[in-house]
Amino acid sequence: MEDKVKEQILAVRDTGLTNMFDTCTVQRIAHEMNFFELVLFLEEHKDKYVRFILTGEE
């Protein structure tokens, strides 16, 4: 996982607008924030995303 994607995940989390396990809403918010790397990452690597949310590890 690239540092840029991690930063984008944390930025979406910091908005407090959604439960981070609601990946559809996370993608929508990421798109609205122009975090296109995160949108694609969620499409291709949802398992890695969930692991990062749960453990903070890659």
PDB file of N, CA, C, O and CB in Angstrom:
ATOM      1  N   MET A   1       0.856  -1.177   0.000  1.00  0.00           N
ATOM      2  CA  MET A   1       0.000   0.000   0.000  1.00  0.00           C
ATOM      3  C   MET A   1       0.898   1.235   0.000  1.00  0.00           C
ATOM      4  O   MET A   1       1.829   1.346   0.798  1.00  0.00           O
ATOM      5  CB  MET A   1      -0.972   0.001   1.232  1.00  0.00           C
ATOM      6  N   GLU A   2       0.605   2.137  -0.891  1.00  0.00           N
ATOM      7  CA  GLU A   2       1.378   3.368  -0.987  1.00  0.00           C
ATOM      8  C   GLU A   2       1.038   4.313   0.165  1.00  0.00           C
ATOM      9  O   GLU A   2      -0.072   4.293   0.697  1.00  0.00           O
ATOM     10  CB  GLU A   2       1.122   4.055  -2.333  1.00  0.00           C
ATOM     11  N   ASP A   3       2.009   5.133   0.534  1.00  0.00           N
ATOM     12  CA  ASP A   3       1.779   6.122   1.597  1.00  0.00           C
ATOM     13  C   ASP A   3       0.630   7.056   1.243  1.00  0.00           C
ATOM     14  O   ASP A   3      -0.137   7.471   2.112  1.00  0.00           O
ATOM     15  CB  ASP A   3       3.050   6.937   1.855  1.00  0.00           C
ATOM     16  N   LYS A   4       0.520   7.384  -0.053  1.00  0.00           N
ATOM     17  CA  LYS A   4      -0.540   8.297  -0.491  1.00  0.00           C
ATOM     18  C   LYS A   4      -1.920   7.708  -0.187  1.00  0.00           C
ATOM     19  O   LYS A   4      -2.818   8.431   0.246  1.00  0.00           O
ATOM     20  CB  LYS A   4      -0.406   8.594  -2.003  1.00  0.00           C
ATOM     21  N   VAL A   5      -2.094   6.413  -0.408  1.00  0.00           N
ATOM     22  CA  VAL A   5      -3.369   5.754  -0.131  1.00  0.00           C
ATOM     23  C   VAL A   5      -3.644   5.763   1.372  1.00  0.00           C
ATOM     24  O   VAL A   5      -4.773   6.010   1.794  1.00  0.00           O
ATOM     25  CB  VAL A   5      -3.367   4.302  -0.675  1.00  0.00           C
ATOM     26  N   LYS A   6      -2.625   5.497   2.174  1.00  0.00           N
ATOM     27  CA  LYS A   6      -2.799   5.539   3.636  1.00  0.00           C
ATOM     28  C   LYS A   6      -3.262   6.915   4.081  1.00  0.00           C
ATOM     29  O   LYS A   6      -4.185   7.039   4.887  1.00  0.00           O
ATOM     30  CB  LYS A   6      -1.486   5.168   4.354  1.00  0.00           C
ATOM     31  N   GLU A   7      -2.621   7.944   3.556  1.00  0.00           N
ATOM     32  CA  GLU A   7      -2.986   9.317   3.910  1.00  0.00           C
ATOM     33  C   GLU A   7      -4.431   9.613   3.515  1.00  0.00           C
ATOM     34  O   GLU A   7      -5.156  10.292   4.242  1.00  0.00           O
ATOM     35  CB  GLU A   7      -2.035  10.318   3.231  1.00  0.00           C
ATOM     36  N   GLN A   8      -4.837   9.101   2.365  1.00  0.00           N
ATOM     37  CA  GLN A   8      -6.206   9.329   1.905  1.00  0.00           C
ATOM     38  C   GLN A   8      -7.210   8.599   2.792  1.00  0.00           C
ATOM     39  O   GLN A   8      -8.269   9.140   3.108  1.00  0.00           O
ATOM     40  CB  GLN A   8      -6.364   8.876   0.449  1.00  0.00           C
ATOM     41  N   ILE A   9      -6.881   7.374   3.194  1.00  0.00           N
ATOM     42  CA  ILE A   9      -7.757   6.633   4.112  1.00  0.00           C
ATOM     43  C   ILE A   9      -7.928   7.420   5.406  1.00  0.00           C
ATOM     44  O   ILE A   9      -9.046   7.589   5.894  1.00  0.00           O
ATOM     45  CB  ILE A   9      -7.181   5.218   4.410  1.00  0.00           C
ATOM     46  N   LEU A  10      -6.833   7.892   5.949  1.00  0.00           N
ATOM     47  CA  LEU A  10      -6.895   8.633   7.208  1.00  0.00           C
ATOM     48  C   LEU A  10      -7.652   9.945   7.057  1.00  0.00           C
ATOM     49  O   LEU A  10      -8.353  10.367   7.977  1.00  0.00           O
ATOM     50  CB  LEU A  10      -5.493   8.904   7.726  1.00  0.00           C
ATOM     51  N   ALA A  11      -7.516  10.591   5.908  1.00  0.00           N
ATOM     52  CA  ALA A  11      -8.238  11.844   5.664  1.00  0.00           C
ATOM     53  C   ALA A  11      -9.743  11.591   5.610  1.00  0.00           C
ATOM     54  O   ALA A  11     -10.521  12.373   6.157  1.00  0.00           O
ATOM     55  CB  ALA A  11      -7.760  12.501   4.349  1.00  0.00           C
ATOM     56  N   VAL A  12     -10.158  10.509   4.956  1.00  0.00           N
ATOM     57  CA  VAL A  12     -11.585  10.167   4.919  1.00  0.00           C
ATOM     58  C   VAL A  12     -12.061   9.843   6.329  1.00  0.00           C
ATOM     59  O   VAL A  12     -13.134  10.285   6.739  1.00  0.00           O
ATOM     60  CB  VAL A  12     -11.850   8.966   3.960  1.00  0.00           C
ATOM     61  N   ARG A  13     -11.271   9.076   7.070  1.00  0.00           N
ATOM     62  CA  ARG A  13     -11.652   8.730   8.450  1.00  0.00           C
ATOM     63  C   ARG A  13     -11.824   9.988   9.289  1.00  0.00           C
ATOM     64  O   ARG A  13     -12.764  10.091  10.077  1.00  0.00           O
ATOM     65  CB  ARG A  13     -10.595   7.807   9.093  1.00  0.00           C
ATOM     66  N   ASP A  14     -10.919  10.939   9.120  1.00  0.00           N
ATOM     67  CA  ASP A  14     -10.959  12.161   9.921  1.00  0.00           C
ATOM     68  C   ASP A  14     -12.181  13.033   9.641  1.00  0.00           C
ATOM     69  O   ASP A  14     -12.523  13.893  10.452  1.00  0.00           O
ATOM     70  CB  ASP A  14      -9.715  12.960   9.678  1.00  0.00           C
ATOM     71  N   THR A  15     -12.840  12.822   8.506  1.00  0.00           N
ATOM     72  CA  THR A  15     -14.065  13.590   8.248  1.00  0.00           C
ATOM     73  C   THR A  15     -15.179  13.171   9.191  1.00  0.00           C
ATOM     74  O   THR A  15     -16.062  13.970   9.501  1.00  0.00           O
ATOM     75  CB  THR A  15     -14.517  13.413   6.794  1.00  0.00           C
ATOM     76  N   GLY A  16     -15.146  11.916   9.654  1.00  0.00           N
ATOM     77  CA  GLY A  16     -16.190  11.412  10.546  1.00  0.00           C
ATOM     78  C   GLY A  16     -17.536  11.221   9.871  1.00  0.00           C
ATOM     79  O   GLY A  16     -18.558  11.107  10.548  1.00  0.00           O
ATOM     80  N   LEU A  17     -17.548  11.184   8.544  1.00  0.00           N
ATOM     81  CA  LEU A  17     -18.809  11.112   7.812  1.00  0.00           C
ATOM     82  C   LEU A  17     -19.356   9.704   7.637  1.00  0.00           C
ATOM     83  O   LEU A  17     -20.523   9.541   7.280  1.00  0.00           O
ATOM     84  CB  LEU A  17     -18.637  11.729   6.480  1.00  0.00           C
ATOM     85  N   THR A  18     -18.537   8.678   7.881  1.00  0.00           N
ATOM     86  CA  THR A  18     -19.005   7.317   7.646  1.00  0.00           C
ATOM     87  C   THR A  18     -18.267   6.319   8.520  1.00  0.00           C
ATOM     88  O   THR A  18     -17.181   6.590   9.033  1.00  0.00           O
ATOM     89  CB  THR A  18     -18.841   6.946   6.183  1.00  0.00           C
ATOM     90  N   ASN A  19     -18.878   5.169   8.672  1.00  0.00           N
ATOM     91  CA  ASN A  19     -18.199   4.025   9.248  1.00  0.00           C
ATOM     92  C   ASN A  19     -17.210   3.552   8.194  1.00  0.00           C
ATOM     93  O   ASN A  19     -17.587   3.356   7.039  1.00  0.00           O
ATOM     94  CB  ASN A  19     -19.209   2.882   9.672  1.00  0.00           C
ATOM     95  N   MET A  20     -15.973   3.371   8.569  1.00  0.00           N
ATOM     96  CA  MET A  20     -14.931   3.042   7.593  1.00  0.00           C
ATOM     97  C   MET A  20     -15.100   1.649   6.997  1.00  0.00           C
ATOM     98  O   MET A  20     -14.422   1.317   6.025  1.00  0.00           O
ATOM     99  CB  MET A  20     -13.568   3.150   8.240  1.00  0.00           C
ATOM    100  N   PHE A  21     -15.984   0.828   7.552  1.00  0.00           N
ATOM    101  CA  PHE A  21     -16.262  -0.478   6.956  1.00  0.00           C
ATOM    102  C   PHE A  21     -17.356  -0.389   5.890  1.00  0.00           C
ATOM    103  O   PHE A  21     -17.612  -1.365   5.185  1.00  0.00           O
ATOM    104  CB  PHE A  21     -16.671  -1.475   8.040  1.00  0.00           C
ATOM    105  N   ASP A  22     -17.993   0.759   5.771  1.00  0.00           N
ATOM    106  CA  ASP A  22     -18.960   0.996   4.699  1.00  0.00           C
ATOM    107  C   ASP A  22     -18.169   1.455   3.478  1.00  0.00           C
ATOM    108  O   ASP A  22     -18.080   2.648   3.188  1.00  0.00           O
ATOM    109  CB  ASP A  22     -20.054   2.064   5.118  1.00  0.00           C
ATOM    110  N   THR A  23     -17.603   0.491   2.776  1.00  0.00           N
ATOM    111  CA  THR A  23     -16.646   0.810   1.713  1.00  0.00           C
ATOM    112  C   THR A  23     -17.277   1.562   0.546  1.00  0.00           C
ATOM    113  O   THR A  23     -16.593   2.333  -0.128  1.00  0.00           O
ATOM    114  CB  THR A  23     -16.011  -0.458   1.203  1.00  0.00           C
ATOM    115  N   CYS A  24     -18.549   1.355   0.298  1.00  0.00           N
ATOM    116  CA  CYS A  24     -19.212   2.107  -0.782  1.00  0.00           C
ATOM    117  C   CYS A  24     -19.244   3.600  -0.451  1.00  0.00           C
ATOM    118  O   CYS A  24     -18.971   4.442  -1.306  1.00  0.00           O
ATOM    119  CB  CYS A  24     -20.655   1.579  -1.014  1.00  0.00           C
ATOM    120  N   THR A  25     -19.578   3.911   0.785  1.00  0.00           N
ATOM    121  CA  THR A  25     -19.607   5.318   1.193  1.00  0.00           C
ATOM    122  C   THR A  25     -18.201   5.887   1.267  1.00  0.00           C
ATOM    123  O   THR A  25     -17.987   7.046   0.912  1.00  0.00           O
ATOM    124  CB  THR A  25     -20.309   5.474   2.548  1.00  0.00           C
ATOM    125  N   VAL A  26     -17.239   5.092   1.720  1.00  0.00           N
ATOM    126  CA  VAL A  26     -15.841   5.541   1.732  1.00  0.00           C
ATOM    127  C   VAL A  26     -15.409   5.891   0.311  1.00  0.00           C
ATOM    128  O   VAL A  26     -14.752   6.909   0.093  1.00  0.00           O
ATOM    129  CB  VAL A  26     -14.907   4.446   2.336  1.00  0.00           C
ATOM    130  N   GLN A  27     -15.777   5.050  -0.657  1.00  0.00           N
ATOM    131  CA  GLN A  27     -15.430   5.341  -2.053  1.00  0.00           C
ATOM    132  C   GLN A  27     -16.091   6.625  -2.535  1.00  0.00           C
ATOM    133  O   GLN A  27     -15.462   7.422  -3.231  1.00  0.00           O
ATOM    134  CB  GLN A  27     -15.840   4.176  -2.958  1.00  0.00           C
ATOM    135  N   ARG A  28     -17.347   6.832  -2.172  1.00  0.00           N
ATOM    136  CA  ARG A  28     -18.053   8.044  -2.592  1.00  0.00           C
ATOM    137  C   ARG A  28     -17.379   9.288  -2.023  1.00  0.00           C
ATOM    138  O   ARG A  28     -17.158  10.270  -2.733  1.00  0.00           O
ATOM    139  CB  ARG A  28     -19.523   7.989  -2.150  1.00  0.00           C
ATOM    140  N   ILE A  29     -17.058   9.233  -0.733  1.00  0.00           N
ATOM    141  CA  ILE A  29     -16.388  10.370  -0.091  1.00  0.00           C
ATOM    142  C   ILE A  29     -15.017  10.593  -0.706  1.00  0.00           C
ATOM    143  O   ILE A  29     -14.625  11.731  -0.962  1.00  0.00           O
ATOM    144  CB  ILE A  29     -16.259  10.143   1.429  1.00  0.00           C
ATOM    145  N   ALA A  30     -14.287   9.511  -0.944  1.00  0.00           N
ATOM    146  CA  ALA A  30     -12.958   9.624  -1.559  1.00  0.00           C
ATOM    147  C   ALA A  30     -13.067  10.274  -2.930  1.00  0.00           C
ATOM    148  O   ALA A  30     -12.248  11.121  -3.287  1.00  0.00           O
ATOM    149  CB  ALA A  30     -12.286   8.236  -1.678  1.00  0.00           C
ATOM    150  N   HIS A  31     -14.073   9.881  -3.694  1.00  0.00           N
ATOM    151  CA  HIS A  31     -14.265  10.478  -5.020  1.00  0.00           C
ATOM    152  C   HIS A  31     -14.551  11.975  -4.898  1.00  0.00           C
ATOM    153  O   HIS A  31     -13.994  12.784  -5.639  1.00  0.00           O
ATOM    154  CB  HIS A  31     -15.418   9.772  -5.772  1.00  0.00           C
ATOM    155  N   GLU A  32     -15.422  12.333  -3.957  1.00  0.00           N
ATOM    156  CA  GLU A  32     -15.748  13.747  -3.745  1.00  0.00           C
ATOM    157  C   GLU A  32     -14.523  14.556  -3.325  1.00  0.00           C
ATOM    158  O   GLU A  32     -14.432  15.749  -3.614  1.00  0.00           O
ATOM    159  CB  GLU A  32     -16.842  13.882  -2.688  1.00  0.00           C
ATOM    160  N   MET A  33     -13.576  13.896  -2.638  1.00  0.00           N
ATOM    161  CA  MET A  33     -12.352  14.571  -2.177  1.00  0.00           C
ATOM    162  C   MET A  33     -11.219  14.450  -3.207  1.00  0.00           C
ATOM    163  O   MET A  33     -10.083  14.842  -2.941  1.00  0.00           O
ATOM    164  CB  MET A  33     -11.895  13.980  -0.826  1.00  0.00           C
ATOM    165  N   ASN A  34     -11.546  13.903  -4.385  1.00  0.00           N
ATOM    166  CA  ASN A  34     -10.564  13.698  -5.463  1.00  0.00           C
ATOM    167  C   ASN A  34      -9.443  12.751  -5.064  1.00  0.00           C
ATOM    168  O   ASN A  34      -8.303  12.915  -5.499  1.00  0.00           O
ATOM    169  CB  ASN A  34      -9.970  15.026  -5.882  1.00  0.00           C
ATOM    170  N   PHE A  35      -9.763  11.768  -4.243  1.00  0.00           N
ATOM    171  CA  PHE A  35      -8.806  10.732  -3.834  1.00  0.00           C
ATOM    172  C   PHE A  35      -8.997   9.508  -4.730  1.00  0.00           C
ATOM    173  O   PHE A  35      -9.439   8.451  -4.278  1.00  0.00           O
ATOM    174  CB  PHE A  35      -8.992  10.352  -2.319  1.00  0.00           C
ATOM    175  N   PHE A  36      -8.660   9.670  -5.992  1.00  0.00           N
ATOM    176  CA  PHE A  36      -8.934   8.624  -6.970  1.00  0.00           C
ATOM    177  C   PHE A  36      -8.072   7.380  -6.749  1.00  0.00           C
ATOM    178  O   PHE A  36      -8.478   6.278  -7.120  1.00  0.00           O
ATOM    179  CB  PHE A  36      -8.712   9.158  -8.367  1.00  0.00           C
ATOM    180  N   GLU A  37      -6.902   7.539  -6.158  1.00  0.00           N
ATOM    181  CA  GLU A  37      -6.060   6.387  -5.837  1.00  0.00           C
ATOM    182  C   GLU A  37      -6.767   5.482  -4.824  1.00  0.00           C
ATOM    183  O   GLU A  37      -6.716   4.257  -4.933  1.00  0.00           O
ATOM    184  CB  GLU A  37      -4.688   6.850  -5.282  1.00  0.00           C
ATOM    185  N   LEU A  38      -7.419   6.089  -3.852  1.00  0.00           N
ATOM    186  CA  LEU A  38      -8.156   5.313  -2.846  1.00  0.00           C
ATOM    187  C   LEU A  38      -9.369   4.629  -3.465  1.00  0.00           C
ATOM    188  O   LEU A  38      -9.662   3.479  -3.140  1.00  0.00           O
ATOM    189  CB  LEU A  38      -8.600   6.218  -1.684  1.00  0.00           C
ATOM    190  N   VAL A  39     -10.069   5.315  -4.345  1.00  0.00           N
ATOM    191  CA  VAL A  39     -11.222   4.706  -5.016  1.00  0.00           C
ATOM    192  C   VAL A  39     -10.785   3.439  -5.746  1.00  0.00           C
ATOM    193  O   VAL A  39     -11.430   2.398  -5.624  1.00  0.00           O
ATOM    194  CB  VAL A  39     -11.877   5.706  -6.009  1.00  0.00           C
ATOM    195  N   LEU A  40      -9.704   3.525  -6.496  1.00  0.00           N
ATOM    196  CA  LEU A  40      -9.199   2.358  -7.228  1.00  0.00           C
ATOM    197  C   LEU A  40      -8.675   1.286  -6.284  1.00  0.00           C
ATOM    198  O   LEU A  40      -8.893   0.096  -6.510  1.00  0.00           O
ATOM    199  CB  LEU A  40      -8.096   2.776  -8.196  1.00  0.00           C
ATOM    200  N   PHE A  41      -7.987   1.702  -5.229  1.00  0.00           N
ATOM    201  CA  PHE A  41      -7.448   0.746  -4.267  1.00  0.00           C
ATOM    202  C   PHE A  41      -8.568  -0.094  -3.651  1.00  0.00           C
ATOM    203  O   PHE A  41      -8.422  -1.304  -3.482  1.00  0.00           O
ATOM    204  CB  PHE A  41      -6.665   1.479  -3.166  1.00  0.00           C
ATOM    205  N   LEU A  42      -9.674   0.550  -3.321  1.00  0.00           N
ATOM    206  CA  LEU A  42     -10.810  -0.179  -2.747  1.00  0.00           C
ATOM    207  C   LEU A  42     -11.402  -1.170  -3.747  1.00  0.00           C
ATOM    208  O   LEU A  42     -11.862  -2.241  -3.352  1.00  0.00           O
ATOM    209  CB  LEU A  42     -11.891   0.803  -2.283  1.00  0.00           C
ATOM    210  N   GLU A  43     -11.398  -0.830  -5.021  1.00  0.00           N
ATOM    211  CA  GLU A  43     -11.896  -1.749  -6.046  1.00  0.00           C
ATOM    212  C   GLU A  43     -11.003  -2.981  -6.162  1.00  0.00           C
ATOM    213  O   GLU A  43     -11.493  -4.096  -6.344  1.00  0.00           O
ATOM    214  CB  GLU A  43     -11.988  -1.037  -7.401  1.00  0.00           C
ATOM    215  N   GLU A  44      -9.701  -2.776  -6.055  1.00  0.00           N
ATOM    216  CA  GLU A  44      -8.742  -3.839  -6.355  1.00  0.00           C
ATOM    217  C   GLU A  44      -8.219  -4.581  -5.125  1.00  0.00           C
ATOM    218  O   GLU A  44      -7.794  -5.731  -5.236  1.00  0.00           O
ATOM    219  CB  GLU A  44      -7.589  -3.263  -7.100  1.00  0.00           C
ATOM    220  N   HIS A  45      -8.244  -3.936  -3.952  1.00  0.00           N
ATOM    221  CA  HIS A  45      -7.588  -4.508  -2.769  1.00  0.00           C
ATOM    222  C   HIS A  45      -8.410  -4.305  -1.503  1.00  0.00           C
ATOM    223  O   HIS A  45      -7.889  -3.834  -0.492  1.00  0.00           O
ATOM    224  CB  HIS A  45      -6.211  -3.891  -2.585  1.00  0.00           C
ATOM    225  N   LYS A  46      -9.673  -4.655  -1.553  1.00  0.00           N
ATOM    226  CA  LYS A  46     -10.541  -4.443  -0.387  1.00  0.00           C
ATOM    227  C   LYS A  46     -10.015  -5.192   0.834  1.00  0.00           C
ATOM    228  O   LYS A  46     -10.142  -4.710   1.959  1.00  0.00           O
ATOM    229  CB  LYS A  46     -11.979  -4.893  -0.698  1.00  0.00           C
ATOM    230  N   ASP A  47      -9.426  -6.367   0.617  1.00  0.00           N
ATOM    231  CA  ASP A  47      -8.890  -7.150   1.733  1.00  0.00           C
ATOM    232  C   ASP A  47      -7.761  -6.411   2.440  1.00  0.00           C
ATOM    233  O   ASP A  47      -7.690  -6.431   3.669  1.00  0.00           O
ATOM    234  CB  ASP A  47      -8.393  -8.508   1.239  1.00  0.00           C
ATOM    235  N   LYS A  48      -6.886  -5.766   1.697  1.00  0.00           N
ATOM    236  CA  LYS A  48      -5.786  -5.003   2.298  1.00  0.00           C
ATOM    237  C   LYS A  48      -6.309  -3.767   3.019  1.00  0.00           C
ATOM    238  O   LYS A  48      -5.787  -3.378   4.064  1.00  0.00           O
ATOM    239  CB  LYS A  48      -4.764  -4.592   1.225  1.00  0.00           C
ATOM    240  N   TYR A  49      -7.341  -3.157   2.455  1.00  0.00           N
ATOM    241  CA  TYR A  49      -7.967  -2.001   3.092  1.00  0.00           C
ATOM    242  C   TYR A  49      -8.540  -2.387   4.458  1.00  0.00           C
ATOM    243  O   TYR A  49      -8.292  -1.706   5.452  1.00  0.00           O
ATOM    244  CB  TYR A  49      -9.077  -1.421   2.188  1.00  0.00           C
ATOM    245  N   VAL A  50      -9.304  -3.477   4.502  1.00  0.00           N
ATOM    246  CA  VAL A  50      -9.920  -3.916   5.757  1.00  0.00           C
ATOM    247  C   VAL A  50      -8.854  -4.256   6.785  1.00  0.00           C
ATOM    248  O   VAL A  50      -9.004  -3.932   7.963  1.00  0.00           O
ATOM    249  CB  VAL A  50     -10.831  -5.130   5.518  1.00  0.00           C
ATOM    250  N   ARG A  51      -7.783  -4.904   6.353  1.00  0.00           N
ATOM    251  CA  ARG A  51      -6.696  -5.233   7.294  1.00  0.00           C
ATOM    252  C   ARG A  51      -6.098  -3.943   7.871  1.00  0.00           C
ATOM    253  O   ARG A  51      -5.831  -3.864   9.070  1.00  0.00           O
ATOM    254  CB  ARG A  51      -5.584  -6.080   6.583  1.00  0.00           C
ATOM    255  N   PHE A  52      -5.894  -2.952   7.033  1.00  0.00           N
ATOM    256  CA  PHE A  52      -5.336  -1.678   7.502  1.00  0.00           C
ATOM    257  C   PHE A  52      -6.287  -1.012   8.496  1.00  0.00           C
ATOM    258  O   PHE A  52      -5.840  -0.474   9.508  1.00  0.00           O
ATOM    259  CB  PHE A  52      -5.062  -0.731   6.308  1.00  0.00           C
ATOM    260  N   ILE A  53      -7.581  -1.042   8.224  1.00  0.00           N
ATOM    261  CA  ILE A  53      -8.563  -0.430   9.129  1.00  0.00           C
ATOM    262  C   ILE A  53      -8.574  -1.181  10.472  1.00  0.00           C
ATOM    263  O   ILE A  53      -8.638  -0.557  11.531  1.00  0.00           O
ATOM    264  CB  ILE A  53      -9.988  -0.439   8.482  1.00  0.00           C
ATOM    265  N   LEU A  54      -8.515  -2.488  10.425  1.00  0.00           N
ATOM    266  CA  LEU A  54      -8.580  -3.282  11.656  1.00  0.00           C
ATOM    267  C   LEU A  54      -7.309  -3.219  12.493  1.00  0.00           C
ATOM    268  O   LEU A  54      -7.369  -3.118  13.718  1.00  0.00           O
ATOM    269  CB  LEU A  54      -8.872  -4.712  11.315  1.00  0.00           C
ATOM    270  N   THR A  55      -6.149  -3.280  11.822  1.00  0.00           N
ATOM    271  CA  THR A  55      -4.896  -3.449  12.556  1.00  0.00           C
ATOM    272  C   THR A  55      -3.918  -2.285  12.441  1.00  0.00           C
ATOM    273  O   THR A  55      -3.009  -2.155  13.261  1.00  0.00           O
ATOM    274  CB  THR A  55      -4.227  -4.676  12.089  1.00  0.00           C
ATOM    275  N   GLY A  56      -4.099  -1.438  11.428  1.00  0.00           N
ATOM    276  CA  GLY A  56      -3.135  -0.373  11.171  1.00  0.00           C
ATOM    277  C   GLY A  56      -1.909  -0.884  10.431  1.00  0.00           C
ATOM    278  O   GLY A  56      -0.952  -0.144  10.203  1.00  0.00           O
ATOM    279  N   GLU A  57      -1.950  -2.158  10.059  1.00  0.00           N
ATOM    280  CA  GLU A  57      -0.833  -2.763   9.337  1.00  0.00           C
ATOM    281  C   GLU A  57      -1.210  -2.948   7.873  1.00  0.00           C
ATOM    282  O   GLU A  57      -2.384  -2.975   7.505  1.00  0.00           O
ATOM    283  CB  GLU A  57      -0.433  -4.119   9.972  1.00  0.00           C
ATOM    284  N   GLU A  58      -0.173  -3.075   7.053  1.00  0.00           N
ATOM    285  CA  GLU A  58      -0.393  -3.327   5.627  1.00  0.00           C
ATOM    286  C   GLU A  58      -0.596  -4.781   5.365  1.00  0.00           C
ATOM    287  O   GLU A  58      -0.796  -5.179   4.218  1.00  0.00           O
ATOM    288  CB  GLU A  58       0.762  -2.819   4.802  1.00  0.00           C
TER     289      GLU A  58
END
